[in-house]
Amino acid sequence: MDDLRDERDYNNKLWWSIRVFHAHPDLFACWCTVDDCGCPWVLGLFDEDFGGRISIYGRHVALITSPIVTLKDLPVSRTYLRDAGWTEGVCLTTDHYSGMDITFHHHPDGSGSVHLSAREGVESYPCKLVLPYTVIAEYVACTTCDPTRWHERPAWIRNPRPYTSGDRNWDWRQEQAAQDRWFVAHQEELLQRIVATL
């Protein structure tokens, strides 16, 4: 049974990591895990100095994504996170550009969750999003160190050459075609780097 689970986790990590790089070719680096149900999760880092998107928090911005949810443009430094006043474990809140507050709860037993709350007109949390505690722990740990060194942490995958957007006057079809060409050119190297972390 463990062999089947290991094979499932291996395949899901491989599949989701390569899919995330295809969907986000400007990703600088990422880290992938699989939860108890076999669902893959990626924590990614964008760096505008390496062709990544321009961050609302400065040079770097993070992404948490899985087949079921995506949290985009998260800060990568504690400087941009404020403590929500929770005394047990870690509770960090960021003001998200979408108009919601995102609060990461990391309990001493290793479990965790994420609350999304609207800033106006809602008295309680409208949404409680449960993420694997390994994802929350890795994200919280990463926010305490220099983002340029995230890719040196265990199991992180460095993008060999992040995609740099072409002509700003391109329409979305031209941009997608350029991203697809980038992916085809780097797919083999990406696969080798991903497999090396599994």
KEKEFI-951030 format. One record per residue (C-alpha): residue number from 0; x, y, z. Coordinates in steps of 0.05 Angstrom, whole numbers, plus 5000, padded with zeros to 4 digits. Example, Ala and Ser with C-alpha at 12.3 -4.5 7.8 and 13.67 -1.06 7.14 Angstrom:
residues 2
+------+------+------+------+
! vopa !   xx !   yy !   zz !
+------+------+------+------+
!    0 ! 5246 ! 4910 ! 5156 !
!    1 ! 5273 ! 4979 ! 5143 !
+------+------+------+------+
//
This chain:
residues 198
+------+------+------+------+
! vopa !   xx !   yy !   zz !
+------+------+------+------+
!    0 ! 5000 ! 5000 ! 5000 !
!    1 ! 5057 ! 5048 ! 5016 !
!    2 ! 5088 ! 5034 ! 4948 !
!    3 ! 5023 ! 5053 ! 4913 !
!    4 ! 5018 ! 5117 ! 4955 !
!    5 ! 5091 ! 5135 ! 4941 !
!    6 ! 5080 ! 5124 ! 4866 !
!    7 ! 5017 ! 5166 ! 4868 !
!    8 ! 5052 ! 5223 ! 4905 !
!    9 ! 5112 ! 5220 ! 4858 !
!   10 ! 5067 ! 5224 ! 4797 !
!   11 ! 5024 ! 5279 ! 4826 !
!   12 ! 5084 ! 5321 ! 4845 !
!   13 ! 5115 ! 5312 ! 4776 !
!   14 ! 5049 ! 5327 ! 4740 !
!   15 ! 5032 ! 5389 ! 4782 !
!   16 ! 5102 ! 5419 ! 4783 !
!   17 ! 5109 ! 5416 ! 4708 !
!   18 ! 5038 ! 5443 ! 4699 !
!   19 ! 5052 ! 5502 ! 4745 !
!   20 ! 5115 ! 5519 ! 4707 !
!   21 ! 5075 ! 5516 ! 4642 !
!   22 ! 5020 ! 5560 ! 4670 !
!   23 ! 5070 ! 5608 ! 4703 !
!   24 ! 5133 ! 5608 ! 4659 !
!   25 ! 5158 ! 5671 ! 4695 !
!   26 ! 5162 ! 5633 ! 4761 !
!   27 ! 5232 ! 5639 ! 4791 !
!   28 ! 5229 ! 5576 ! 4834 !
!   29 ! 5178 ! 5530 ! 4867 !
!   30 ! 5169 ! 5477 ! 4920 !
!   31 ! 5119 ! 5420 ! 4914 !
!   32 ! 5086 ! 5374 ! 4965 !
!   33 ! 5027 ! 5326 ! 4965 !
!   34 ! 4974 ! 5323 ! 5020 !
!   35 ! 4945 ! 5260 ! 5052 !
!   36 ! 4892 ! 5255 ! 4997 !
!   37 ! 4944 ! 5257 ! 4942 !
!   38 ! 4929 ! 5329 ! 4921 !
!   39 ! 4992 ! 5366 ! 4899 !
!   40 ! 5009 ! 5436 ! 4925 !
!   41 ! 5061 ! 5485 ! 4900 !
!   42 ! 5092 ! 5545 ! 4936 !
!   43 ! 5123 ! 5589 ! 4883 !
!   44 ! 5167 ! 5651 ! 4881 !
!   45 ! 5167 ! 5705 ! 4828 !
!   46 ! 5226 ! 5753 ! 4822 !
!   47 ! 5218 ! 5812 ! 4776 !
!   48 ! 5295 ! 5816 ! 4768 !
!   49 ! 5291 ! 5748 ! 4734 !
!   50 ! 5234 ! 5763 ! 4687 !
!   51 ! 5178 ! 5751 ! 4737 !
!   52 ! 5116 ! 5792 ! 4746 !
!   53 ! 5121 ! 5860 ! 4780 !
!   54 ! 5101 ! 5851 ! 4852 !
!   55 ! 5055 ! 5897 ! 4891 !
!   56 ! 5101 ! 5882 ! 4951 !
!   57 ! 5166 ! 5901 ! 4916 !
!   58 ! 5214 ! 5855 ! 4878 !
!   59 ! 5186 ! 5788 ! 4900 !
!   60 ! 5117 ! 5757 ! 4906 !
!   61 ! 5093 ! 5686 ! 4924 !
!   62 ! 5041 ! 5638 ! 4898 !
!   63 ! 5006 ! 5580 ! 4932 !
!   64 ! 4969 ! 5536 ! 4883 !
!   65 ! 4937 ! 5468 ! 4877 !
!   66 ! 4885 ! 5438 ! 4830 !
!   67 ! 4831 ! 5464 ! 4878 !
!   68 ! 4855 ! 5534 ! 4898 !
!   69 ! 4904 ! 5589 ! 4880 !
!   70 ! 4928 ! 5646 ! 4924 !
!   71 ! 4967 ! 5696 ! 4883 !
!   72 ! 5012 ! 5756 ! 4898 !
!   73 ! 5028 ! 5738 ! 4970 !
!   74 ! 5084 ! 5775 ! 5005 !
!   75 ! 5150 ! 5739 ! 5016 !
!   76 ! 5175 ! 5778 ! 5075 !
!   77 ! 5150 ! 5785 ! 5146 !
!   78 ! 5155 ! 5860 ! 5136 !
!   79 ! 5090 ! 5858 ! 5097 !
!   80 ! 5054 ! 5811 ! 5145 !
!   81 ! 5021 ! 5835 ! 5208 !
!   82 ! 5009 ! 5791 ! 5269 !
!   83 ! 4935 ! 5780 ! 5282 !
!   84 ! 4946 ! 5778 ! 5357 !
!   85 ! 4942 ! 5703 ! 5366 !
!   86 ! 4981 ! 5677 ! 5425 !
!   87 ! 4988 ! 5603 ! 5408 !
!   88 ! 5027 ! 5583 ! 5347 !
!   89 ! 5036 ! 5632 ! 5289 !
!   90 ! 4981 ! 5676 ! 5262 !
!   91 ! 5001 ! 5722 ! 5205 !
!   92 ! 4954 ! 5766 ! 5165 !
!   93 ! 4967 ! 5801 ! 5099 !
!   94 ! 4924 ! 5853 ! 5066 !
!   95 ! 4911 ! 5823 ! 4998 !
!   96 ! 4903 ! 5864 ! 4935 !
!   97 ! 4836 ! 5830 ! 4922 !
!   98 ! 4804 ! 5866 ! 4981 !
!   99 ! 4808 ! 5807 ! 5029 !
!  100 ! 4852 ! 5794 ! 5089 !
!  101 ! 4889 ! 5728 ! 5086 !
!  102 ! 4908 ! 5700 ! 5155 !
!  103 ! 4955 ! 5641 ! 5160 !
!  104 ! 4947 ! 5599 ! 5223 !
!  105 ! 5004 ! 5551 ! 5240 !
!  106 ! 4989 ! 5513 ! 5304 !
!  107 ! 5043 ! 5484 ! 5350 !
!  108 ! 5021 ! 5413 ! 5332 !
!  109 ! 5038 ! 5427 ! 5259 !
!  110 ! 4967 ! 5434 ! 5233 !
!  111 ! 4944 ! 5498 ! 5200 !
!  112 ! 4891 ! 5534 ! 5161 !
!  113 ! 4880 ! 5598 ! 5122 !
!  114 ! 4823 ! 5646 ! 5135 !
!  115 ! 4799 ! 5694 ! 5081 !
!  116 ! 4758 ! 5752 ! 5106 !
!  117 ! 4726 ! 5812 ! 5072 !
!  118 ! 4745 ! 5880 ! 5100 !
!  119 ! 4676 ! 5910 ! 5097 !
!  120 ! 4606 ! 5886 ! 5111 !
!  121 ! 4622 ! 5817 ! 5139 !
!  122 ! 4625 ! 5805 ! 5214 !
!  123 ! 4656 ! 5735 ! 5211 !
!  124 ! 4701 ! 5698 ! 5163 !
!  125 ! 4663 ! 5681 ! 5100 !
!  126 ! 4713 ! 5627 ! 5081 !
!  127 ! 4759 ! 5579 ! 5118 !
!  128 ! 4810 ! 5548 ! 5071 !
!  129 ! 4848 ! 5488 ! 5097 !
!  130 ! 4918 ! 5480 ! 5069 !
!  131 ! 4966 ! 5424 ! 5086 !
!  132 ! 5007 ! 5445 ! 5146 !
!  133 ! 5071 ! 5430 ! 5108 !
!  134 ! 5053 ! 5485 ! 5058 !
!  135 ! 5037 ! 5535 ! 5112 !
!  136 ! 5101 ! 5516 ! 5151 !
!  137 ! 5144 ! 5524 ! 5089 !
!  138 ! 5113 ! 5591 ! 5071 !
!  139 ! 5119 ! 5618 ! 5142 !
!  140 ! 5191 ! 5593 ! 5146 !
!  141 ! 5209 ! 5624 ! 5079 !
!  142 ! 5182 ! 5692 ! 5100 !
!  143 ! 5236 ! 5696 ! 5153 !
!  144 ! 5294 ! 5690 ! 5104 !
!  145 ! 5320 ! 5726 ! 5043 !
!  146 ! 5275 ! 5710 ! 4983 !
!  147 ! 5336 ! 5705 ! 4937 !
!  148 ! 5356 ! 5643 ! 4977 !
!  149 ! 5289 ! 5607 ! 4977 !
!  150 ! 5310 ! 5563 ! 4919 !
!  151 ! 5368 ! 5537 ! 4961 !
!  152 ! 5321 ! 5505 ! 5011 !
!  153 ! 5309 ! 5429 ! 5007 !
!  154 ! 5264 ! 5405 ! 4950 !
!  155 ! 5260 ! 5474 ! 4916 !
!  156 ! 5262 ! 5474 ! 4840 !
!  157 ! 5298 ! 5532 ! 4805 !
!  158 ! 5271 ! 5554 ! 4738 !
!  159 ! 5330 ! 5549 ! 4690 !
!  160 ! 5311 ! 5613 ! 4653 !
!  161 ! 5245 ! 5646 ! 4673 !
!  162 ! 5204 ! 5671 ! 4615 !
!  163 ! 5208 ! 5745 ! 4600 !
!  164 ! 5146 ! 5775 ! 4569 !
!  165 ! 5152 ! 5797 ! 4497 !
!  166 ! 5122 ! 5858 ! 4464 !
!  167 ! 5071 ! 5891 ! 4509 !
!  168 ! 5028 ! 5903 ! 4447 !
!  169 ! 5019 ! 5829 ! 4435 !
!  170 ! 4949 ! 5802 ! 4444 !
!  171 ! 4937 ! 5744 ! 4491 !
!  172 ! 4943 ! 5692 ! 4435 !
!  173 ! 5012 ! 5716 ! 4415 !
!  174 ! 5034 ! 5718 ! 4487 !
!  175 ! 5007 ! 5647 ! 4499 !
!  176 ! 5043 ! 5622 ! 4437 !
!  177 ! 5109 ! 5653 ! 4461 !
!  178 ! 5100 ! 5621 ! 4530 !
!  179 ! 5086 ! 5554 ! 4498 !
!  180 ! 5150 ! 5560 ! 4456 !
!  181 ! 5189 ! 5577 ! 4520 !
!  182 ! 5160 ! 5516 ! 4555 !
!  183 ! 5177 ! 5468 ! 4498 !
!  184 ! 5249 ! 5495 ! 4498 !
!  185 ! 5258 ! 5484 ! 4573 !
!  186 ! 5212 ! 5425 ! 4588 !
!  187 ! 5267 ! 5373 ! 4590 !
!  188 ! 5311 ! 5413 ! 4637 !
!  189 ! 5251 ! 5428 ! 4681 !
!  190 ! 5233 ! 5355 ! 4684 !
!  191 ! 5304 ! 5336 ! 4705 !
!  192 ! 5304 ! 5389 ! 4760 !
!  193 ! 5236 ! 5367 ! 4785 !
!  194 ! 5254 ! 5293 ! 4785 !
!  195 ! 5318 ! 5309 ! 4824 !
!  196 ! 5275 ! 5335 ! 4882 !
!  197 ! 5227 ! 5276 ! 4886 !
+------+------+------+------+
//
